[in-house]
Amino acid sequence: MNQIVDAVNKVSPTTEKVMNDSVTFSPRRWKSGWPFHLRHVPPFRDDATASITRAEVFNFAEGAVASGYAREQVIDFIGAAFAYGAGQSQAVLPLQQFLRNKAKAASLLKTIPTLESIEPAAQYEALTSIDLPAKFASYVAYFLGGPQAATEDKPLVICSNRAKIAGLEKDSDWSAADYGTYLAAVREARDSVDPELPLDAVEWAMRESVR
């Protein structure tokens, strides 16, 4: 817990900083590698590079939810969440391969509408059970949960660095129980340092502290 508190004190996170957090990615790479079988391509431009913020991904998530999880809006959200989560890393190709698998893509489209009725750890478990990599399962659940307030317990993004700061032994392939432990550690640290902070502000500070 002390490492989480140290991260918050070091970074001084705010909701505004979280929402404006920006990631650089390649719209052209995503657009050219988007699976034909999905029959809809998210609104990626033809630019070699662009940026996307958490606020923008939340907007795509809100659009999917408001549409009653209409297929095209859900696909747009998936594209935005994956683009933000992967950035310019080597994770882009595995995510494209995941979507090219018709059964896995169909399972993701089927699972997303069920998440809002279950608890965060159960959401994470539902997404990882269809072979979505753990980090990106947490991104999908996190963004679908919508912007966070201090009083809310919603999903959070997890990665190897965040897990280490939270005291988890494993640095990948976390179980739903591991994820629940991670959420509890973040919540406990938040309550000790600033109960008015949304939990995702703490999560963001954890990532920023090791950049």
Protein Blocks (a to p, Z undefined) as FASTA:
>chain_A
ZZmmmmmmmnopafklmmmpccdddfklmmmmpcfklopacfbdfbfbdcddfklmmmmm
mmmmmnoopaklmmmmmmmmmmmmnmmafklmmmmmmmmpmklmmmmmmmmmmmmmpcfk
lmmmmmmmnopafklmmmmmmmmnopadfkbccdddddfklmmmnopabfghiafklmmm
mmmmmmmmmmmmommbcfklmmmmmmmmmZZ
